[in-house]
């Protein structure tokens, strides 16, 4: 296993970044009248996931790291809701929903692992 030197080495960030790209491509086809509504909300939520992972990585203490990783998790949950809304109003189809939901769920699992590992370090260093 390679040493983690920067936030981009984190699997949680990598998976989240892949989700960012998918959401940006997906929202390009949304109606123009959604530009400042659901489109913006989805982009902000997905960017918040990787931004909070990066910020957490940059923090010195594990307690702070965990706090930012939980914020990323909250943004991920927000995005999951927005994907359902996009499906329900007809902006995405079932296949797109399934694809994004799988990526979001995988990101969630990896992020949970990062939080668990960070908590282990916190408990050992307290």
Secondary structure by P-SEA (a helix, b strand, c coil): ccccccccccaaaaaaaaaaaaaaaaaccccccccccaaaaaaaaaaaaaaaaaaaaacccaaaaaaaaaaaaaaaaaaaaaaaaaaaaccccaaaaaaaaaaaaaaaaaaaaaaaaaaaaaaaac
